[in-house]
């Protein structure tokens, strides 16, 4: 056991699944039933027929636990492919967030200035609120929300991470 | 999939009801027997069953028993067991059996009725979210919502249940789907879209394994239920491999029979109640070959002290079993039979000589451990020792030479059966290993007897466990199944009592079997024969009378009440810290607080 180590690492895992009833419940049930962490999880159909969905799950654990998570996912009957993007090399991770900021006066101006710096877009505005849309790594969204908090952050909705490997290699 | 399935001619296809399609699909998947219990939601299937002769239905008395019977059928034949229960309570009663089959990797297909599709989600009468409830209780499950999917789903369920690491599969069938006309398609030939288990081992890993094994000074083969699941040929290959290499071999509880117990290479079962020699050989080995076992906590004891100086090779058909509890040096994914065949071939092809001299030294060490005779007990006086009862049962059945199948319930009697009953062939031993389900043995024995009508089928039971599915005596009577129930009656939930003695200061909280029935009268009221034996001198006669009787029998054997099951690795201890019986030196060691939290 000792050589396997107790060091924790994060893993971004992409799972291609048959898009059938209950498949998401199977994946989530596996994580809760076996006591694994889910930091975020996203799912949507990704092929032209709508038969295949891609689940991106961000988790963490010891190397042995992450190997176990991948093996457990892979043995689910509707799972086509499991890929540990973190382990397999350079990859992009993006998350979409909608961020509502409420305020008047100088705070509104400051909110717009910060949004500009973070390349967040205004997608809704009233005289006392903005909704910003931004994409980026989770840390960038975290940082943006932290800056907005003192100037009127009212509500945040985030998708969780989606990820893809860099380069020509595809996952299928 | 569509390219691979040949639709039957379209007009013919739509003359069948969903229920008829289900039965046809079962038949085309080789089902001859189905264990079940009717109810409102499955009435269409029962109506279709009534009008055909291809599939025999066995009416159980409780849905849990239907699943255990299907497990007994599956484990003794290598086929898929089949179950039919109704919606709601029918399905929830089956859950224990399903989890049992999941833990022990037994192929079972369980059809559950469901309320009609338009009522799903309305809290209708006898509605339960069966796919939701059974999702973690099965290898896979299905809810059929379209008649067009019905035949494909049944075919797929059989494929999933029996391929790769076998397991239970549930098909939830809404009543309207069973009544409406549905098309029939033949079983598919093409591969499943996503589920394709690897059965053929990687040649490089096999070579690595053989190199380690050839250089081993203190090797051991540790074989489990995966060898049994891979079919009788795998057991034959295991025996060939062990004899060819001269290695010692131990079996898990699930693996008993995979290697003949009377072969001198066999060092007995390993684990919590395994033999001294098997556990010390595991602890002291330098190369371990695990085939089809999963480093279960009953087997490993304290993980950080498990076989500390060994290289480990693990062959398993389920990649998630590898490196789960114990990190290994060589991982081989594949079917146990294919792995063994490849190992034998590679062993013969590798030039490296085997050092027989060091192996002799290892055997000398093992023989020293064997000389402890860890299963020794003293039978004296009139009180029957439970170990003696099992040993005599084994010896008498051996002398009679009949094809014999043993099932058990769960507890001390189960461990004594594993220790004192020898198995020379696979598929003769059915016990609830992973889940430890009391009440397993009697229904499992029913399933075995259905599959092997002329064989001697004995459920070695405890007086507490047997009461958990005692209603199945009715099934034995109805189908004239000559199952023998051999109760080791110590008037305690013996294993609970043993743990209370060893770990909880002898406070026997709620473990006494109070108000027991008169098992002789109970047998008679179920049209069976009852025998009670209380004197050691009458034991053999009682066993012979039980076996000779042509119908079902309950033999109630009064045994020593306070006998403990030894040897034992206390929870949280290592293999080399095992405790032997009271008759042996060492006595009963204390258990640490850390060990106490373990089950």
Interface residues (C-beta under 8 A of the other chain):
Chain A: X1 X2 X3 X4 X17 X18 X21 X22 X25 X26 X29 X33 X64 X67 X68 X71 X72 X74 X75 X76 X77 X78 X79 X80
Chain B: X131 X132 X135 X136 X139 X140 X141 X143 X145 X160 X164 X165 X192 X193 X194 X195 X303 X304 X318 X319 X320 X322 X323 X324 X327
